[in-house]
Amino acid sequence: MNKKKNRNDPEAVSFAQARDELFSHVLRCGVIEALPEHQKDWFDDTMLYLADRYEDLSEEELSQLRVLGERFCQPVQRKNETVESGAA
């Protein structure tokens, strides 16, 4: 049976703390403005750091953290929606 993680689960707390710490590092280090190859290097180093700091996180959770961090660094993509006016 698939166990759903909640706030009382230590693994869920560790993941949430690691995620918040990663986002904080991204903002403080200016990774968002960096070139893609520099972002990759930064994420490689930072994920090693987070793996050491949060030893109870699985490889899958660390992978999920990286995906979240990389998405966090991507620019906002706005959809160009045309608004049709009903006024004549």
N, C-alpha and C positions, 0 to 999 in steps of 0.2 A: 504494500500500500504506500502511496506517495504521501510523505509527511509534509504538511505545509508549515513553513517557518513563520513564527510570530515574534513579537518583541520580547517575549520571555525566553526564547531560544537563544542560547549564547552564540551560536553560529550566525544567526540572523543579526544579532547585535554587532558582532565583529564585522560582518559584511557592510552593514550600514555605517559603522565608524570608518572603515577603510574607504568606502565610497565618499563620505563627507571629507575625509582627509585628502583623498585624491583630487576632488573638485577644488578644495582650498589651495592645494599646491598648484594646480593648473592656473588659478586666478593670480596667485602671488608671483609665479615664475614667468608670467606673460607668454605661456605656451600657445595661446590662441592666436597670437600675431606671428608666431614662428613659421618658417618654411616647413613643408611637409616632411622633408628628410630630417630636419632638426626635431620636429615633433616625435618622429619615430624613435630617434635616439633617446630623447627625453623619456618617452614612455617605456622603452626598454629598461633604462636605469631605474625609473620610479617603480616599475612593477617588481623589480628585484628587491627594492627597498620594502615595498608593501608586503611581499611574500615573507621576508624576514620578520617584519614587525607584526604581522598577523599570521602566525604559523598555523592556526587552526583552519584557515581558508583552504579549500580544495583548489586543484588546478582549474577546474571548471569555473569556480567562483572568481578566481583571479582573471581568467579569460573574460568573464562577464564584466568585471571591473574595467578592464582595458577597453572593451567595446564601449562601455558607458562614457569613459573618459575621452575616447576618440570622438564620439558623437558630440560630447559637450564642447569640444574644440571646433566643431564645424560651424561655418556661418549659417545664420538663419536663412532658410529658403522660403521666400514668400511667393504665394500663388498669385498670378495676375488674373484677377477676376473682373470681368466686365459687368458693370452694374447697368442694367437696362432701366430706363426711366419710363414710367407709365404715363407721364404727363405729356399732353399734346399741345 
